[in-house]
Amino acid sequence: MRGLLIVTSSSAVPEEGVAFDPALGWRLHHQVAVRPEPFGALLYHFGTRKLSFLKNRTIVDVVNTLSDHPDVRSACRAVGIDDAQQAPYLQALGVLARSKMLVPQ
């Protein structure tokens, strides 16, 4: 599965930030709002004014439940993504982390 995330606005090139490590716990930044949409969701960061599109409901479920899990991989497993299928999801979550939509717990 490719293309789980479309990053737009000024975040077309992700900024350098905290290195994304799926073995750690992550959560949405407190200034990020998630708006569900038929295609997935829109994420808007009120601090940076960045807008991101999540292109399916599974990645939305992962993002919304990250803070309930000790690490990213267990959050993926909890929504039904087995280890062999996690690569595109981890890539999308890494983009969100670099654009400061996600922060370490």
Beta strands, then each sheet from edge to edge (+ up, - down):
strand 1: 5-7
strand 2: 26-28
strand 3: 32-37
strand 4: 40-45
strand 5: 50-54
strand 6: 102-104
sheet 1: 1+ 5- 4+ 3-
sheet 2: 2+ 6-
end
